[in-house]
C-alpha cells in the first residue's frame, strides 16, 4: 500500500488528532475527495474523512501492541 493509495474495504489504522491509532475500514467516498479518505471505525461505529497521511496499513504492528488481528474480527460487519 505504498503511496497511500487506499481502496474501499482496505483495513487501516486511522489516526485522529488527540486519539490513538484505531482500527478502521476504508469506505466509499460520496464526495470524491482526492487527499482525504472516508473511514469507518470498528468498535465505535463512527465514520470520519481522514487525510491519507494519517492512515497506516493494518498489517503493521504498532508500539502499543495493536496489530491486524483486532480489525479482522469486525471487517465483514455491515456499516
C-alpha positions as CSV (number, residue, x, y, z in Angstrom):
1,X,0.0,0.0,0.0
2,X,2.8,2.3,-0.7
3,X,2.0,5.8,-2.0
4,X,-1.1,5.9,0.3
5,X,-3.5,4.5,-2.4
6,X,-6.3,3.0,-0.4
7,X,-9.2,1.2,-1.8
8,X,-12.7,0.7,-0.5
9,X,-12.6,-2.2,2.0
10,X,-8.9,-1.8,2.9
11,X,-8.2,-2.4,6.6
12,X,-6.2,0.5,8.2
13,X,-5.3,2.2,11.4
14,X,-6.7,5.7,11.3
15,X,-5.3,8.5,13.5
16,X,-7.5,11.3,14.7
17,X,-5.9,14.3,16.5
18,X,-6.0,13.7,20.2
19,X,-6.7,9.9,19.9
20,X,-4.5,6.8,19.4
21,X,-4.5,4.9,16.1
22,X,-7.7,2.9,15.8
23,X,-8.7,0.0,13.5
24,X,-10.9,1.1,10.6
25,X,-12.1,0.2,7.2
26,X,-12.0,2.5,4.1
27,X,-15.5,3.4,3.0
28,X,-16.8,4.6,-0.4
29,X,-16.3,8.3,-0.9
30,X,-19.5,10.2,-1.6
31,X,-17.8,13.5,-2.4
32,X,-14.8,12.4,-4.5
33,X,-12.1,13.6,-2.1
34,X,-8.6,13.3,-3.6
35,X,-6.4,13.7,-0.5
36,X,-8.9,12.5,2.2
37,X,-10.2,9.0,2.8
38,X,-13.5,8.2,4.4
39,X,-13.1,5.5,7.1
40,X,-15.4,3.5,9.4
41,X,-14.0,3.0,12.9
42,X,-14.5,-0.5,14.4
43,X,-15.9,-0.6,17.9
44,X,-17.1,3.0,17.9
45,X,-19.1,2.6,14.7
46,X,-18.3,6.2,13.7
47,X,-17.2,7.5,10.3
48,X,-14.6,10.2,9.6
49,X,-13.0,11.6,6.5
50,X,-9.3,11.4,7.3
51,X,-6.2,12.8,5.5
52,X,-4.5,9.9,3.8
53,X,-1.3,10.8,5.7
54,X,-3.0,9.8,9.0
55,X,-3.8,6.2,7.8
56,X,-1.5,3.3,8.2
57,X,-1.7,-0.2,6.7
58,X,-3.4,-2.6,9.1
59,X,-0.7,-5.2,8.8
60,X,1.9,-3.2,10.6
61,X,2.4,-3.7,14.3
62,X,2.3,-0.6,16.5
63,X,4.2,0.2,19.7
64,X,1.1,-0.1,21.7
65,X,0.8,-3.8,20.6
66,X,-2.2,-3.4,18.2
67,X,-2.0,-5.5,15.0
68,X,-4.3,-6.6,12.2
69,X,-6.0,-9.2,14.5
70,X,-8.2,-6.7,16.2
71,X,-9.5,-5.5,12.8
72,X,-10.2,-8.8,11.3
73,X,-12.9,-9.8,13.7
74,X,-15.1,-6.9,12.5
75,X,-14.1,-6.4,8.9
76,X,-17.1,-8.1,7.4
77,X,-19.7,-6.4,9.6
78,X,-22.1,-4.2,7.7
79,X,-21.6,-0.4,8.1
